[in-house]
């Protein structure tokens, strides 16, 4: 009898240990990956930190990821395409759920995007697009209409100079060579000012979207061109750098030289409110909330629009004064 009880106790203990072991293995298997615990992991490659706009964009993405419960793996490419390609390949190896990035330039992405597609990882383009002919390599593009921004800037200038009887000399500070906003803003602005043959772009050169670049190139423009009537800068930061060069040359920004920029960050809006800038076409950096919403949808296999445009406006001096107190970036 005692022997039978002992055998029964051993059997019960073995059963308990077996169940416990299975449960422990089960916990180990289901507790690690983002696909099992419901949390999305996003790999994001940022262009860099070249401007106040970019800083605000990065902050929006990081804060929105935290608020949405998305695990964010963030990389700063420091304005180099090779750094972004390396980061994307690292995200593929890490088997993230979604990859998002703002391309440094438009061309040269097909190979790495195909690698992501073959790995079954959806890609979202933010702020800047790519020129790939194969649209299946990414799920959607979230960002501004850069051509429209350039057109709005040009149309405002056409209206302001409609009474001009002689040539109006324009200099242009472009963004990074090959970057979508630089290409598109130049295109849109050029198309718009073609409505008035008096409006002439006499010099156009990249300032790399930085204040230092804007100042340096504007100094060159002023030395080479004694009569400059208008400056069109592809972003506020280059325009702010140009202000220093214009002032140092003994000219009054906003009066002697009409200044048009794109972005509408706080420093640019302040310059507009102070009359140093004359017009700004907005380009909002606050893409984070929309990006996180898209990440959840593509991860769930939902169909999303191929192009999602951000809502933006334009600002004159008086509008800038009204908007500044509540400006978030």
C-alpha positions as CSV (number, residue, x, y, z in Angstrom):
1,X,0.0,0.0,0.0
2,X,2.8,2.4,1.0
3,X,4.6,1.6,-2.2
4,X,1.5,2.3,-4.3
5,X,1.0,5.7,-2.6
6,X,4.7,6.6,-3.2
7,X,4.4,5.7,-6.9
8,X,1.2,7.8,-7.1
9,X,2.9,10.8,-5.5
10,X,5.8,10.6,-7.9
11,X,3.4,10.5,-10.8
12,X,1.5,13.6,-9.6
13,X,4.8,15.4,-9.0
14,X,6.0,14.5,-12.5
15,X,2.8,15.8,-14.0
16,X,3.0,19.1,-12.1
17,X,6.6,19.6,-13.2
18,X,5.7,18.7,-16.8
19,X,2.9,21.3,-16.9
20,X,5.1,23.9,-15.2
21,X,7.8,23.2,-17.7
22,X,5.4,23.6,-20.6
23,X,4.0,26.8,-19.1
24,X,7.5,28.2,-18.6
25,X,8.5,27.4,-22.2
26,X,5.2,29.0,-23.4
27,X,6.0,32.2,-21.5
28,X,9.5,32.3,-22.9
29,X,8.2,31.9,-26.5
30,X,5.5,34.6,-26.3
31,X,7.1,37.3,-24.3
32,X,9.8,38.5,-26.6
33,X,8.9,39.5,-30.1
34,X,6.9,42.6,-31.1
35,X,4.7,40.5,-33.4
36,X,3.6,38.3,-30.4
37,X,3.1,41.0,-27.8
38,X,1.2,43.3,-30.1
39,X,3.8,46.1,-30.0
40,X,5.1,47.5,-33.3
41,X,8.8,48.1,-33.8
42,X,9.7,50.9,-36.3
43,X,13.1,51.5,-37.7
44,X,13.4,55.2,-38.7
45,X,16.3,56.8,-40.6
46,X,16.4,60.6,-40.4
47,X,18.2,62.8,-42.9
48,X,20.2,64.7,-40.2
49,X,19.8,67.7,-38.0
50,X,20.6,70.4,-40.5
51,X,17.8,72.9,-39.6
52,X,15.2,73.9,-37.0
53,X,12.6,72.2,-39.2
54,X,14.5,68.9,-39.1
55,X,14.9,69.1,-35.3
56,X,11.1,69.7,-34.9
57,X,10.4,66.8,-37.3
58,X,12.6,64.4,-35.2
59,X,11.0,65.6,-32.0
60,X,7.5,65.0,-33.5
61,X,8.4,61.5,-34.5
62,X,10.0,60.5,-31.2
63,X,7.2,61.9,-29.1
64,X,4.5,60.4,-31.3
65,X,6.1,57.0,-31.2
66,X,6.1,57.1,-27.4
67,X,2.5,58.2,-27.3
68,X,1.4,55.5,-29.7
69,X,3.3,52.7,-27.9
70,X,5.5,52.1,-30.9
71,X,9.1,51.0,-30.2
72,X,11.3,53.3,-32.2
73,X,14.8,52.5,-33.4
74,X,16.2,55.9,-34.6
75,X,19.2,56.7,-36.7
76,X,20.6,60.0,-37.9
77,X,22.1,59.7,-41.4
78,X,24.1,63.0,-41.1
79,X,23.1,63.9,-44.6
80,X,24.7,60.8,-46.2
81,X,22.8,58.4,-48.3
82,X,25.2,55.5,-47.6
83,X,24.4,56.0,-43.9
84,X,20.7,55.6,-44.5
85,X,21.2,52.5,-46.7
86,X,23.3,51.0,-43.9
87,X,20.6,51.8,-41.3
88,X,17.8,50.3,-43.4
89,X,19.8,47.1,-43.8
90,X,20.4,47.0,-40.1
91,X,16.6,47.3,-39.5
92,X,16.0,44.5,-42.0
93,X,18.5,42.3,-40.0
94,X,16.7,43.2,-36.8
95,X,13.4,42.2,-38.3
96,X,11.6,45.4,-37.4
97,X,7.9,45.5,-38.2
98,X,8.0,48.8,-40.3
99,X,10.7,50.9,-41.8
100,X,10.3,54.6,-42.3
101,X,12.8,57.1,-43.6
102,X,13.2,60.6,-45.1
103,X,15.5,60.1,-48.1
104,X,18.6,62.3,-48.3
105,X,18.3,62.3,-52.1
106,X,15.7,61.0,-54.6
107,X,17.7,58.4,-56.5
108,X,19.5,55.2,-55.7
109,X,17.1,53.3,-53.4
110,X,15.7,50.4,-55.5
111,X,18.2,47.8,-54.3
112,X,17.8,48.3,-50.5
113,X,14.0,48.9,-50.8
114,X,13.7,45.5,-52.7
115,X,15.6,43.9,-49.8
116,X,13.1,45.2,-47.4
117,X,10.2,44.1,-49.6
118,X,11.7,40.6,-49.9
119,X,12.0,40.5,-46.1
120,X,8.3,41.3,-45.8
121,X,8.9,44.6,-44.1
122,X,6.6,47.5,-45.3
123,X,8.3,50.8,-45.9
124,X,6.9,54.3,-45.5
125,X,8.5,57.4,-47.0
126,X,8.2,60.6,-44.9
127,X,8.8,64.2,-45.9
128,X,10.8,63.3,-49.0
129,X,10.0,60.9,-51.8
130,X,12.2,58.7,-54.1
131,X,12.2,58.5,-57.9
132,X,11.8,54.7,-58.1
133,X,9.7,53.5,-61.0
134,X,8.6,50.5,-58.9
135,X,6.0,52.0,-56.6
136,X,5.5,48.6,-54.9
137,X,8.8,49.0,-53.1
138,X,7.1,51.3,-50.5
139,X,3.6,51.5,-49.1
140,X,3.0,55.2,-49.1
141,X,4.6,58.6,-49.1
142,X,3.6,61.1,-46.3
143,X,4.7,64.6,-46.8
144,X,4.3,68.0,-48.4
145,X,3.8,69.0,-52.0
146,X,7.1,70.7,-52.6
147,X,6.2,71.8,-56.1
148,X,3.1,73.5,-54.7
149,X,5.2,75.3,-52.1
150,X,7.5,76.7,-54.8
151,X,4.5,77.7,-56.8
152,X,2.9,79.5,-53.9
153,X,6.1,81.5,-53.3
154,X,6.4,82.3,-57.0
155,X,2.7,83.3,-57.4
156,X,3.0,85.7,-54.4
157,X,6.0,87.3,-56.0
158,X,4.3,87.6,-59.4
159,X,1.4,89.5,-57.6
160,X,3.8,91.8,-55.8
161,X,5.8,92.7,-58.9
162,X,2.9,92.9,-61.4
163,X,3.6,96.6,-61.9
164,X,7.3,96.2,-62.6
165,X,8.3,97.7,-65.9
166,X,12.0,96.6,-65.8
167,X,13.9,93.5,-64.8
168,X,13.5,92.0,-61.3
169,X,16.7,90.2,-60.4
170,X,16.2,87.1,-58.3
171,X,18.8,84.9,-56.6
172,X,17.9,81.4,-55.3
173,X,19.3,79.5,-52.4
174,X,18.6,75.8,-53.2
175,X,18.6,72.9,-50.7
176,X,20.9,69.8,-51.0
177,X,21.7,68.8,-54.6
178,X,19.4,66.0,-55.6
179,X,17.0,66.3,-52.7
180,X,13.3,66.2,-53.5
181,X,12.4,69.5,-51.8
182,X,15.3,71.3,-53.6
183,X,14.3,69.9,-57.0
184,X,10.6,70.4,-56.6
185,X,10.6,73.9,-55.0
186,X,12.9,75.1,-57.7
187,X,10.6,73.7,-60.3
188,X,7.4,75.1,-58.8
189,X,8.9,78.6,-58.3
190,X,10.3,78.7,-61.9
191,X,6.9,77.7,-63.3
192,X,5.1,80.4,-61.4
193,X,7.4,83.3,-62.2
194,X,7.3,82.4,-65.9
195,X,4.0,84.3,-65.9
196,X,6.0,87.6,-65.7
197,X,8.9,87.9,-68.1
198,X,10.4,90.6,-66.0
199,X,11.2,88.2,-63.2
200,X,14.7,86.7,-63.8
201,X,16.7,84.2,-61.7
202,X,20.2,85.5,-62.2
203,X,21.9,83.1,-59.8
204,X,21.0,79.8,-58.2
205,X,23.2,77.7,-55.9
206,X,22.8,75.1,-53.2
207,X,23.1,76.3,-49.6
208,X,22.4,72.8,-48.2
209,X,19.4,73.9,-46.1
210,X,21.8,75.3,-43.4
211,X,22.2,78.8,-42.0
212,X,26.0,78.6,-42.6
213,X,25.4,77.6,-46.2
214,X,22.8,80.3,-46.7
215,X,25.2,83.0,-45.4
216,X,28.1,81.8,-47.4
217,X,26.3,81.5,-50.7
218,X,24.5,84.9,-50.2
219,X,27.9,86.6,-49.6
220,X,28.9,85.2,-53.0
221,X,25.7,86.4,-54.7
222,X,26.1,89.9,-53.3
223,X,29.7,90.2,-54.5
224,X,29.0,88.9,-58.0
225,X,25.7,90.7,-58.5
226,X,25.5,94.4,-57.6
227,X,21.7,94.5,-58.1
228,X,19.6,91.9,-56.3
229,X,15.9,92.6,-55.9
230,X,14.6,89.2,-54.5
231,X,15.9,86.2,-52.6
232,X,14.1,82.9,-52.8
233,X,15.4,80.5,-50.2
234,X,14.3,76.9,-50.1
235,X,14.0,77.0,-46.3
236,X,14.0,79.4,-43.4
237,X,17.4,78.5,-42.1
238,X,19.2,79.5,-45.4
239,X,17.1,82.7,-45.4
240,X,18.2,83.5,-41.8
241,X,21.8,82.9,-42.8
242,X,21.4,85.2,-45.8
243,X,20.0,87.9,-43.5
244,X,23.5,88.2,-41.9
245,X,25.2,88.5,-45.3
246,X,22.7,91.1,-46.5
247,X,23.0,93.2,-43.4
248,X,26.8,93.0,-43.5
249,X,26.7,94.3,-47.1
250,X,24.9,97.4,-45.9
251,X,21.5,96.5,-47.3
252,X,18.2,96.3,-45.4
253,X,16.6,92.8,-45.6
254,X,12.9,92.9,-46.4
255,X,13.2,96.3,-48.0
256,X,16.2,96.5,-50.3
257,X,15.9,92.8,-51.0
258,X,12.5,91.0,-50.9
259,X,13.0,87.7,-49.1
260,X,10.8,84.6,-49.7
261,X,11.4,81.4,-47.8
262,X,9.7,78.0,-47.1
263,X,9.1,76.2,-43.8
264,X,7.6,78.7,-41.2
265,X,9.7,77.6,-38.2
266,X,9.6,80.0,-35.2
267,X,12.8,81.9,-36.1
268,X,11.6,82.3,-39.7
269,X,8.2,83.5,-38.5
270,X,9.8,86.0,-36.2
271,X,11.9,87.4,-39.1
272,X,8.7,87.7,-41.1
273,X,6.9,89.4,-38.2
274,X,9.8,91.8,-37.9
275,X,9.7,92.7,-41.6
276,X,13.0,91.1,-42.4
277,X,11.3,88.3,-44.4
278,X,8.4,89.2,-46.7
279,X,6.6,85.9,-47.3
280,X,6.8,82.2,-46.2
281,X,5.2,79.1,-47.7
282,X,4.6,76.7,-44.8
283,X,6.1,73.1,-44.7
284,X,5.0,71.4,-41.5
285,X,7.4,69.1,-39.7
286,X,4.8,67.7,-37.4
287,X,4.4,64.4,-39.2
288,X,4.7,62.1,-36.2
289,X,1.1,61.4,-35.4
290,X,0.2,60.6,-39.0
291,X,3.3,58.4,-39.4
292,X,2.4,56.3,-36.3
293,X,-1.2,55.9,-37.5
294,X,0.1,54.7,-40.9
295,X,2.6,52.3,-39.3
296,X,-0.2,50.6,-37.5
297,X,-2.3,50.3,-40.6
298,X,0.4,48.9,-42.9
299,X,1.5,46.5,-40.2
300,X,-2.1,45.2,-39.9
301,X,-2.1,44.7,-43.7
302,X,-4.6,47.5,-44.4
303,X,-4.6,49.4,-47.7
304,X,-3.4,53.0,-47.4
305,X,-3.3,55.8,-50.0
306,X,-0.1,55.9,-52.1
307,X,0.3,59.6,-51.4
308,X,-0.8,61.5,-48.2
309,X,-0.3,65.2,-48.3
310,X,0.1,67.3,-45.1
311,X,-2.1,70.4,-44.6
312,X,-0.2,73.7,-44.9
313,X,-0.7,77.4,-45.5
314,X,1.3,80.6,-46.3
315,X,2.1,83.6,-44.2
316,X,2.5,87.3,-44.7
317,X,3.9,89.7,-42.0
318,X,0.5,90.3,-40.3
319,X,-0.4,86.6,-40.4
320,X,3.0,85.7,-38.8
321,X,2.4,88.1,-35.9
322,X,-1.0,86.4,-35.2
323,X,0.4,82.9,-35.5
324,X,3.6,83.3,-33.5
325,X,2.2,83.1,-29.9
326,X,0.9,79.6,-30.5
327,X,3.6,78.3,-32.8
328,X,4.7,74.8,-31.8
329,X,8.0,74.8,-33.8
